[in-house]
Amino acid sequence: MDGVFLAAIMPSLRERIEGRRCTAVGVPVRPGLGLRFRKPVLVLSALPESPDLWWEEDGCPMASPTAVWKDHLEGARVGSARQMGLDRVLVIGLDHPQAYDDGGIRLVFEITGRNANVILVRSSDDRILACLRRIGPKRSRYRTVVPGATYQAPPPSGLGRGEWGSSRDRLEKPPETVTSKDVYSILEGVGPVTAEAVLTEARDRSVTPYEVVMEMKKALEKEVFTPWQGPRAPLPVRLGPGEPIDDPLGPHRPGKARELGELARREYIRHLNERMGRLSRRRENAARALENVTPPATYRDWGNLLLTQARELEKGATVARLEDWRGNEVEIPLKPSRSPVENAQRYFRKARNGEREIGNLRKIVRRTEREIRKLRKEMEKVPDLDLEEIEARLGEIESSPSAQTERPLAEVRLAMGWRCFVGRNARENEKLTFGLGKRGDLWLHARGETGGHVLLKRDGKPDNPPRKVLLQAAALAAYSSRKKNTGVVPVDYTEIQKVRRMKGGKPGQVVYSDENTLFVDLSSYDGEKLARSLDRSTKRQR
């Protein structure tokens, strides 16, 4: 649906819902929302491939929504229904008798293709109360759409209706020399479908596209519409081949129920494929980590060699070259500040930790393989499922705890195969430092500044990270802080076990000890490249 067709159905929509009270809220199609006005239902379908809205006079079956939609919408009276400019954004203003909705609420339906969304906004402070689809920084640099954030409307799609006249230079040409992109890229509310219809009408009548656009502009200004079902989508006026639409708010396309069923089926398959992709990547990461883990038996051999030949070692040595029981020379890295016995104990501890790590990684591989097999069996059943069964499964997916979780932690690959994770807010910092971090991992943070925690994973590597890797991780920590534009940024790093929560502090607030400091000159790093590495990082986890 293009914005100009939304303008064509607005008069009829206002007549049907303004001043009326919403008696019930439900889910007629997923993702989507239905507002019941006694018996009729206004359906807002946010299906990515075919977002639409229509009016069901005889009502329709609806699944139960989450509590937040019911609490704020049931019993609310529609005060206004308006379009945001000529764009594909419908704003329904509602008044609710409950005190928590003092000042009213807005139901915003963004009919914007694959990013279609229904958003509930509190009018007093533009705070988002609920949304069907969450939009984070990885999907949009322009705005964030999550509960609790401040609502920001999508940017205008082109020249407003009052400025269409300024398109004369580009559109007053023979239609054969104008492309559909020339039309829809400059006119607000005109999408590819309407643009192609404008060009078809111009060719059929041997006029310029500009003349057709101006005729449509007059119809929009006077609200004199002749809704028209074109070959590809509905249009506000007669343009090219097609047939008139008697009720522009009705389910005007033939076979709509069948189409909705097929779209729901494809949506369910998409969910299954995404889930299998995430599980496959988790299994591959665990299998790769298993290959890189130093065998616990090696650590035990090193510990035993250090204990049996401790007297032969010099104090302060960084490496011990000893002969094992097979007569082979073995190089064992040492901490010079520790005695041979303490170094041996360290390797025995590493052996125990390595056994636990190997056990956990093997469990992850087995569990993910088991879940992948279940999903493959479910995929085989999809063609035989009816719409009601698919809707029930989609409802379970949307209400599951995993569907409500935060976005994945940003993982960045550094030189020589080292991995690090970057927190982008207080909650992610908390999760990264006290959930993902394991003993021996390195933790980095810009000294004395608010910013992201950075975790450099060892993944079973026995040696400390090279300086190049440390500097890359420190650059990410510096770039994630408030000092990213100041040039040289001091970044502290220490082992994760030496970081603890601040007593009485908020999530993400920590204290740490035994730190070292790197001074990172961000002028020697490409800031845009650092930003892109953070933006791309979560795509691999989806």
C-alpha positions as CSV (number, residue, x, y, z in Angstrom):
1,M,0.0,0.0,0.0
2,D,1.4,3.4,-1.0
3,G,0.8,6.6,1.0
4,V,-1.5,8.1,-1.7
5,F,-3.9,5.1,-1.3
6,L,-3.9,5.5,2.5
7,A,-4.9,9.1,1.9
8,A,-7.8,7.8,-0.3
9,I,-9.2,5.6,2.5
10,M,-8.7,8.1,5.3
11,P,-12.1,9.9,4.9
12,S,-13.9,6.5,5.1
13,L,-11.8,5.4,8.1
14,R,-12.4,8.6,10.0
15,E,-16.1,8.3,9.5
16,R,-16.1,4.7,10.8
17,I,-13.9,5.0,13.9
18,E,-13.8,8.6,15.2
19,G,-15.8,9.1,18.3
20,R,-16.3,5.3,18.8
21,R,-15.0,3.3,21.7
22,C,-12.7,0.2,21.2
23,T,-14.5,-2.6,22.9
24,A,-11.8,-5.3,22.4
25,V,-8.3,-5.8,21.1
26,G,-6.9,-9.0,19.5
27,V,-4.6,-10.5,17.0
28,P,-6.4,-11.5,13.7
29,V,-3.1,-12.0,11.8
30,R,0.5,-12.2,13.0
31,P,2.2,-9.8,13.1
32,G,-0.8,-7.5,13.4
33,L,-3.5,-6.1,15.6
34,G,-7.3,-5.8,15.5
35,L,-9.5,-3.2,17.2
36,R,-13.1,-4.2,17.7
37,F,-15.8,-1.6,17.7
38,R,-18.7,-3.6,19.0
39,K,-18.9,-6.1,16.1
40,P,-16.8,-4.7,13.3
41,V,-13.0,-5.0,13.5
42,L,-10.3,-2.7,12.1
43,V,-7.5,-5.0,11.1
44,L,-3.9,-3.6,11.0
45,S,-1.8,-6.3,9.3
46,A,2.0,-5.8,9.7
47,L,3.0,-8.8,7.5
48,P,6.4,-7.8,6.1
49,E,5.6,-8.8,2.5
50,S,2.1,-7.3,2.4
51,P,1.2,-4.8,5.2
52,D,-2.4,-3.6,4.9
53,L,-5.4,-2.4,6.8
54,W,-9.1,-3.3,6.2
55,W,-12.5,-3.2,7.9
56,E,-14.3,-6.4,8.8
57,E,-18.0,-5.6,9.1
58,D,-18.9,-9.0,10.6
59,G,-15.9,-9.2,12.9
60,C,-13.3,-11.9,12.7
61,P,-11.6,-14.4,15.1
62,M,-8.8,-12.9,17.1
63,A,-6.2,-14.4,19.4
64,S,-5.4,-12.7,22.7
65,P,-2.7,-10.0,22.7
66,T,-0.3,-9.3,25.4
67,A,-1.6,-7.5,28.5
68,V,-0.1,-4.1,27.6
69,W,-2.2,-3.8,24.4
70,K,-5.4,-4.7,26.3
71,D,-4.7,-2.5,29.3
72,H,-4.3,0.6,27.1
73,L,-6.6,0.1,24.2
74,E,-9.7,-1.7,25.5
75,G,-12.3,0.9,26.5
76,A,-10.4,3.7,24.8
77,R,-12.3,6.2,22.6
78,V,-10.9,7.2,19.2
79,G,-10.5,11.0,19.2
80,S,-8.8,11.3,15.8
81,A,-7.4,9.4,12.9
82,R,-4.9,11.1,10.6
83,Q,-2.1,10.4,8.2
84,M,1.4,11.6,8.8
85,G,1.9,13.8,5.7
86,L,1.3,11.6,2.7
87,D,3.5,8.8,4.0
88,R,2.4,5.3,4.9
89,V,1.9,6.1,8.6
90,L,-1.6,6.1,10.2
91,V,-1.9,7.7,13.6
92,I,-5.0,6.9,15.7
93,G,-5.4,9.2,18.8
94,L,-7.2,7.6,21.7
95,D,-8.5,8.7,25.1
96,H,-8.6,6.2,27.9
97,P,-10.4,6.6,31.3
98,Q,-7.5,5.1,33.2
99,A,-5.2,7.5,35.1
100,Y,-2.0,6.1,33.6
101,D,-3.1,7.3,30.2
102,D,-3.6,10.9,31.3
103,G,-3.0,13.0,28.2
104,G,-4.1,10.2,25.8
105,I,-2.3,7.6,23.7
106,R,-1.5,7.2,20.0
107,L,-1.6,4.0,18.0
108,V,0.9,4.4,15.2
109,F,0.6,2.0,12.2
110,E,3.7,2.2,10.0
111,I,2.7,0.5,6.7
112,T,6.3,0.4,5.5
113,G,7.0,-2.9,3.8
114,R,9.3,-5.3,5.6
115,N,9.6,-2.9,8.5
116,A,5.8,-2.6,9.0
117,N,5.0,-2.0,12.6
118,V,2.2,-1.2,15.1
119,I,3.5,1.1,17.9
120,L,1.6,2.2,21.1
121,V,2.8,5.7,22.2
122,R,2.0,7.7,25.3
123,S,1.1,11.2,24.1
124,S,2.3,13.1,27.1
125,D,6.0,12.2,26.7
126,D,6.1,10.3,23.3
127,R,7.2,7.2,25.3
128,I,6.8,3.9,23.5
129,L,4.6,1.5,25.5
130,A,4.6,-1.5,23.2
131,C,5.4,-2.4,19.6
132,L,5.0,-5.4,17.3
133,R,8.5,-5.3,15.9
134,R,11.6,-4.0,17.7
135,I,14.0,-1.9,15.7
136,G,17.5,-1.5,17.1
137,P,20.7,0.3,15.9
138,K,21.7,-2.7,13.7
139,R,18.5,-2.3,11.6
140,S,18.3,1.5,11.7
141,R,20.8,4.3,12.3
142,Y,18.0,6.8,12.3
143,R,15.9,5.7,15.3
144,T,15.3,3.0,17.8
145,V,11.8,1.4,18.3
146,V,11.7,-0.5,21.6
147,P,9.4,-0.2,24.7
148,G,10.6,2.6,26.9
149,A,12.3,4.6,24.1
150,T,11.1,7.9,22.8
151,Y,9.1,7.6,19.6
152,Q,10.5,9.2,16.5
153,A,8.6,9.1,13.2
154,P,10.2,7.7,10.1
155,P,11.8,10.4,7.9
156,P,9.7,11.9,5.1
157,S,9.8,9.9,1.9
158,G,9.9,12.9,-0.5
159,L,8.3,16.3,-1.4
160,G,5.1,17.0,0.5
161,R,1.9,17.3,-1.5
162,G,2.2,21.1,-1.5
163,E,5.6,20.9,-3.2
164,W,4.8,18.4,-5.9
165,G,4.7,21.3,-8.4
166,S,8.5,21.7,-8.0
167,S,8.9,18.3,-9.7
168,R,8.1,19.9,-13.1
169,D,11.8,19.9,-14.3
170,R,12.1,16.2,-13.8
171,L,8.7,14.9,-14.8
172,E,7.5,17.2,-17.6
173,K,9.1,15.0,-20.2
174,P,8.0,12.2,-22.5
175,P,7.0,9.2,-20.4
176,E,9.4,7.0,-22.3
177,T,12.3,9.0,-20.9
178,V,11.2,8.9,-17.2
179,T,11.7,5.9,-14.9
180,S,9.4,4.9,-12.0
181,K,12.3,5.8,-9.7
182,D,12.3,9.3,-11.1
183,V,8.7,9.6,-9.8
184,Y,8.7,7.8,-6.5
185,S,12.1,9.0,-5.3
186,I,10.9,12.7,-5.2
187,L,7.2,12.5,-4.3
188,E,6.0,11.8,-0.7
189,G,3.4,9.0,-0.6
190,V,4.2,7.7,-4.1
191,G,5.8,4.3,-4.1
192,P,7.0,2.1,-7.0
193,V,3.5,0.7,-7.7
194,T,1.9,4.1,-8.0
195,A,4.9,5.5,-9.9
196,E,4.6,2.7,-12.5
197,A,0.8,3.3,-12.8
198,V,1.5,7.0,-13.4
199,L,3.9,6.2,-16.2
200,T,1.4,3.7,-17.7
201,E,-1.4,6.3,-17.7
202,A,0.9,9.0,-19.2
203,R,1.9,6.6,-22.1
204,D,-1.7,5.6,-22.7
205,R,-2.9,9.2,-22.9
206,S,0.2,10.6,-24.6
207,V,0.8,13.2,-21.8
208,T,3.7,13.8,-19.5
209,P,4.0,12.1,-16.1
210,Y,3.9,15.6,-14.6
211,E,0.3,16.2,-15.8
212,V,-0.8,12.9,-14.3
213,V,0.9,13.7,-11.0
214,M,-0.9,17.1,-10.9
215,E,-4.3,15.5,-11.5
216,M,-3.6,13.1,-8.6
217,K,-2.6,16.1,-6.5
218,K,-5.9,17.8,-7.1
219,A,-7.8,14.7,-6.1
220,L,-5.8,14.4,-2.9
221,E,-6.4,18.1,-2.0
222,K,-10.2,17.9,-2.6
223,E,-10.5,14.3,-1.3
224,V,-12.3,13.3,-4.5
225,F,-11.1,9.7,-5.0
226,T,-12.0,6.9,-7.3
227,P,-10.2,4.0,-5.6
228,W,-8.8,1.7,-8.3
229,Q,-7.5,-1.9,-8.1
230,G,-4.5,-1.9,-10.4
231,P,-2.6,-4.9,-11.7
232,R,-0.2,-4.9,-8.7
233,A,-1.9,-2.9,-5.9
234,P,-4.7,-0.5,-5.1
235,L,-4.5,3.1,-6.3
236,P,-6.2,6.3,-5.1
237,V,-7.6,7.2,-8.6
238,R,-8.0,5.4,-11.9
239,L,-4.5,4.9,-13.4
240,G,-3.9,2.3,-16.1
241,P,-5.7,-1.0,-16.4
242,G,-7.7,-2.5,-13.5
243,E,-11.2,-2.1,-12.0
244,P,-12.9,0.2,-9.5
245,I,-12.9,-0.7,-5.8
246,D,-16.4,-0.4,-4.3
247,D,-15.3,-0.4,-0.6
248,P,-11.6,0.8,-0.3
249,L,-11.6,-0.3,3.3
250,G,-12.9,-3.8,2.6
251,P,-10.7,-6.8,1.9
252,H,-10.6,-5.6,-1.7
253,R,-8.2,-8.1,-3.2
254,P,-9.6,-11.5,-4.4
255,G,-8.4,-14.5,-2.5
256,K,-7.2,-12.4,0.5
257,A,-7.8,-15.1,3.0
258,R,-5.7,-17.5,0.9
259,E,-3.0,-14.9,0.6
260,L,-2.9,-14.3,4.3
261,G,-2.6,-18.0,4.9
262,E,0.4,-18.3,2.6
263,L,2.1,-15.2,4.1
264,A,1.6,-16.6,7.6
265,R,3.1,-19.9,6.4
266,R,6.2,-18.1,4.9
267,E,6.5,-16.1,8.2
268,Y,6.6,-19.3,10.2
269,I,9.2,-20.9,7.8
270,R,11.3,-17.7,8.2
271,H,11.2,-18.1,12.0
272,L,12.3,-21.8,11.7
273,N,15.1,-20.9,9.4
274,E,16.4,-18.1,11.6
275,R,16.3,-20.4,14.6
276,M,18.2,-23.2,12.8
277,G,20.7,-20.6,11.6
278,R,21.4,-19.4,15.1
279,L,21.7,-23.0,16.4
280,S,24.1,-23.9,13.6
281,R,26.3,-21.0,14.3
282,R,26.3,-21.8,18.0
283,R,27.2,-25.4,17.3
284,E,30.0,-24.4,14.9
285,N,31.4,-21.9,17.5
286,A,31.4,-24.5,20.2
287,A,33.1,-27.1,17.9
288,R,35.7,-24.6,16.9
289,A,36.4,-23.7,20.5
290,L,36.8,-27.4,21.3
291,E,39.5,-27.7,18.7
292,N,41.3,-24.7,20.2
293,V,41.2,-25.8,23.8
294,T,44.6,-26.9,25.1
295,P,44.2,-30.6,26.4
296,P,44.0,-30.7,30.2
297,A,46.5,-33.6,30.1
298,T,49.1,-31.2,28.6
299,Y,48.6,-28.8,31.6
300,R,48.9,-31.6,34.1
301,D,52.1,-32.8,32.4
302,W,53.6,-29.3,32.6
303,G,52.6,-29.1,36.3
304,N,54.2,-32.4,37.1
305,L,57.4,-31.5,35.3
306,L,57.6,-28.2,37.1
307,L,57.2,-29.9,40.5
308,T,59.7,-32.6,39.8
309,Q,62.4,-30.3,38.4
310,A,61.7,-27.2,40.4
311,R,65.2,-27.0,41.8
312,E,66.7,-26.7,38.3
313,L,64.7,-23.6,37.4
314,E,66.0,-20.1,37.9
315,K,63.9,-17.6,39.7
316,G,62.2,-15.0,37.5
317,A,62.4,-17.1,34.3
318,T,59.7,-16.6,31.7
319,V,60.0,-20.0,30.2
320,A,61.1,-23.5,31.3
321,R,62.8,-25.8,28.9
322,L,62.6,-29.3,30.5
323,E,62.9,-32.8,29.4
324,D,59.7,-34.9,29.8
325,W,59.6,-38.6,30.6
326,R,59.9,-39.6,26.9
327,G,63.1,-37.7,26.5
328,N,61.5,-34.8,24.5
329,E,62.3,-31.2,25.3
330,V,59.2,-29.2,26.4
331,E,58.9,-25.4,26.6
332,I,56.6,-24.3,29.4
333,P,55.6,-20.6,29.7
334,L,56.1,-19.3,33.2
335,K,54.9,-16.3,35.2
336,P,58.2,-14.8,36.4
337,S,56.6,-13.3,39.5
338,R,55.7,-16.8,40.7
339,S,57.8,-19.7,42.0
340,P,58.0,-23.0,40.1
341,V,55.5,-24.6,42.6
342,E,53.0,-21.7,42.1
343,N,53.4,-22.0,38.3
344,A,52.7,-25.8,38.7
345,Q,49.6,-25.2,40.8
346,R,48.4,-22.7,38.1
347,Y,48.7,-25.4,35.4
348,F,46.8,-27.9,37.6
349,R,44.1,-25.3,38.0
350,K,44.0,-24.7,34.2
351,A,43.6,-28.5,33.7
352,R,40.6,-28.6,36.0
353,N,39.1,-25.5,34.3
354,G,39.8,-27.0,30.9
355,E,38.0,-30.2,31.7
356,R,34.9,-28.2,32.8
357,E,35.1,-26.1,29.6
358,I,35.4,-29.1,27.4
359,G,32.4,-30.7,29.1
360,N,30.3,-27.5,28.7
361,L,31.2,-27.2,25.0
362,R,30.3,-30.8,24.3
363,K,27.0,-30.3,26.0
364,I,26.3,-27.2,23.8
365,V,27.2,-29.3,20.6
366,R,24.9,-32.1,21.7
367,R,22.0,-29.8,22.7
368,T,22.1,-27.7,19.5
369,E,22.2,-30.8,17.3
370,R,19.2,-32.2,19.1
371,E,17.3,-28.9,18.7
372,I,18.2,-28.7,15.0
373,R,16.8,-32.2,14.4
374,K,13.5,-31.1,16.0
375,L,13.3,-28.0,13.8
376,R,13.9,-30.0,10.7
377,K,11.1,-32.4,11.6
378,E,8.9,-29.3,12.2
379,M,9.9,-27.9,8.8
380,E,8.7,-31.1,7.1
381,K,5.2,-30.7,8.8
382,V,4.7,-27.0,7.7
383,P,3.0,-27.8,4.2
384,D,0.3,-29.9,6.0
385,L,-0.5,-27.3,8.7
386,D,-3.7,-25.2,8.4
387,L,-3.8,-21.4,9.1
388,E,-5.1,-21.9,12.6
389,E,-2.2,-24.2,13.6
390,I,0.3,-21.8,12.0
391,E,-1.2,-18.9,13.9
392,A,-1.0,-20.8,17.2
393,R,2.7,-21.6,16.6
394,L,3.5,-18.0,15.7
395,G,1.8,-16.9,18.8
396,E,3.9,-19.3,20.9
397,I,7.1,-17.9,19.2
398,E,6.1,-14.3,19.9
399,S,5.2,-15.0,23.6
400,S,8.3,-17.1,24.3
401,P,11.0,-15.6,26.6
402,S,13.5,-16.0,23.8
403,A,11.5,-13.6,21.6
404,Q,11.6,-11.0,24.3
405,T,15.3,-11.1,24.9
406,E,17.7,-8.3,24.2
407,R,19.7,-8.1,21.0
408,P,22.8,-10.3,20.8
409,L,26.0,-9.0,22.3
410,A,28.2,-7.3,19.7
411,E,31.0,-9.8,18.8
412,V,34.0,-8.5,16.9
413,R,36.7,-10.7,15.3
414,L,40.2,-9.4,15.9
415,A,43.6,-10.3,14.5
416,M,44.9,-13.9,14.7
417,G,41.4,-15.3,15.4
418,W,40.9,-13.6,18.8
419,R,37.3,-12.7,19.7
420,C,36.0,-9.8,21.8
421,F,32.5,-8.6,22.8
422,V,31.4,-5.0,23.3
423,G,28.6,-3.8,25.6
424,R,26.4,-1.1,24.2
425,N,24.4,-0.2,27.3
426,A,24.4,-0.8,31.1
427,R,22.4,-4.1,30.7
428,E,24.7,-5.5,28.1
429,N,27.8,-4.4,30.2
430,E,26.3,-6.4,33.1
431,K,25.6,-9.4,31.0
432,L,29.0,-9.3,29.3
433,T,31.1,-8.9,32.5
434,F,29.2,-11.2,34.9
435,G,27.6,-13.7,32.5
436,L,29.8,-14.2,29.4
437,G,33.2,-13.6,31.0
438,K,35.1,-16.6,32.3
439,R,38.2,-16.8,34.4
440,G,41.2,-15.8,32.4
441,D,39.4,-13.6,29.9
442,L,40.6,-10.0,29.7
443,W,38.3,-7.0,30.5
444,L,38.8,-3.5,29.1
445,H,37.2,-0.1,29.8
446,A,38.1,3.5,29.1
447,R,39.5,4.8,32.4
448,G,37.1,7.0,34.5
449,E,34.6,7.4,31.7
450,T,31.1,6.1,30.9
451,G,31.2,3.6,28.1
452,G,31.0,0.0,26.9
453,H,32.7,-2.9,28.7
454,V,34.9,-4.9,26.3
455,L,35.6,-8.6,26.9
456,L,38.6,-10.3,25.2
457,K,38.0,-14.1,25.1
458,R,40.9,-16.5,25.5
459,D,38.9,-19.5,24.1
460,G,41.4,-21.9,25.7
461,K,44.6,-20.1,24.3
462,P,47.4,-20.6,26.8
463,D,49.3,-17.4,25.9
464,N,48.4,-13.8,26.6
465,P,47.0,-11.9,23.6
466,P,49.6,-10.2,21.4
467,R,50.0,-6.4,21.8
468,K,48.3,-5.8,18.4
469,V,45.2,-7.7,19.6
470,L,45.2,-5.8,22.9
471,L,45.4,-2.5,21.1
472,Q,42.5,-3.4,18.8
473,A,40.3,-4.4,21.8
474,A,41.4,-1.2,23.6
475,A,40.4,0.9,20.5
476,L,36.9,-0.6,20.7
477,A,36.7,0.3,24.4
478,A,37.9,3.9,23.7
479,Y,35.5,4.3,20.7
480,S,32.6,3.1,22.9
481,S,33.3,5.8,25.5
482,R,32.4,9.4,25.8
483,K,36.0,10.3,25.0
484,K,36.0,8.9,21.5
485,N,36.5,12.4,20.0
486,T,39.4,13.5,22.2
487,G,42.3,11.8,20.5
488,V,44.3,9.8,23.1
489,V,42.2,7.7,25.5
490,P,43.6,5.7,28.5
491,V,42.1,2.2,28.6
492,D,42.5,0.0,31.6
493,Y,42.5,-3.8,31.3
494,T,42.6,-6.6,33.8
495,E,41.5,-10.2,34.2
496,I,37.8,-10.7,34.4
497,Q,37.9,-12.3,37.8
498,K,39.4,-9.1,39.2
499,V,36.2,-7.1,38.3
500,R,33.3,-7.0,40.7
501,R,30.1,-5.2,41.0
502,M,30.1,-1.8,42.8
503,K,28.4,-2.1,46.1
504,G,25.0,-0.4,45.9
505,G,25.7,0.5,42.2
506,K,23.5,0.3,39.2
507,P,23.8,-2.5,36.6
508,G,27.1,-2.2,34.7
509,Q,28.8,-0.2,37.5
510,V,32.0,-2.0,38.6
511,V,35.3,-1.7,40.5
512,Y,38.4,-3.6,39.5
513,S,42.0,-4.1,40.6
514,D,45.5,-5.1,39.3
515,E,44.8,-3.2,36.1
516,N,47.3,-2.1,33.4
517,T,46.7,0.9,31.1
518,L,47.0,1.3,27.4
519,F,46.9,4.8,25.8
520,V,45.0,4.5,22.6
521,D,45.4,7.2,19.9
522,L,42.0,7.0,18.1
523,S,43.3,9.4,15.4
524,S,45.3,6.4,14.0
525,Y,42.1,4.3,13.8
526,D,39.3,4.6,11.2
527,G,36.2,5.6,13.3
528,E,33.8,4.6,10.6
529,K,35.4,1.2,10.3
530,L,35.1,0.7,14.1
531,A,31.5,1.7,14.0
532,R,30.8,-0.7,11.0
533,S,32.5,-3.6,12.9
534,L,30.1,-3.1,15.8
535,D,27.1,-2.8,13.4
536,R,28.0,-5.9,11.5
537,S,28.8,-8.0,14.5
538,T,25.3,-9.0,15.5
539,K,24.3,-10.0,11.9
540,R,26.3,-13.2,12.2
541,Q,24.3,-14.1,15.3
542,R,20.9,-13.8,13.7
